[in-house]
């Protein structure tokens, strides 16, 4: 927690009181929320994005768009390889290519469409989420796991990285414009250091 304080993190007491978990406002405007007691955290671009994504009220209940798009994380994880191959083919990249080498072409494809295009369709969302998660898994030595109701990449001795939430957050900030996965990867890998893990 010392590193969070060094980053200028201020405890959000209201979040802790309401949800029973810690959350911090970071000095750069981002918002860090605790998922569980096992050092799993989720980093949000801002508290407003957190509220828009997680605390949106639909028919009186909290609505999580990732759970709507990926209702069963185990089924999603079982199909990750096929979804990555589908996205690489759409981006004009050979399926045997390294995921890091494919990133520029994948980003060009993602940027060619709006954020809503990718998050309003289950198949397209699964392709993006699978590719981003596999890229994170390769770079960190992590493994896919179900974390609550999300499919996440658990970093050894580190946090759970949630590609689905990261995509939804960035798409939410650019619903009509495009967004790229490269900056999301850099953001998530930089933030691993919050729990002391390192990326490859």
PyMOL commands that set and color helices and strands:
alter all, ss='L'
color gray80, all
select helices_A, chain A and resi 2-6+13-19+47-54+65-69+73-78+80-90+99-111+115-119+122-140+163-173+181-195
alter helices_A, ss='H'
color red, helices_A
select strands_A, chain A and resi 10-11+23-25+31-34+41-44+56-58+61-63+143-147+150-154+160-161
alter strands_A, ss='S'
color yellow, strands_A
deselect
rebuild
show_as cartoon
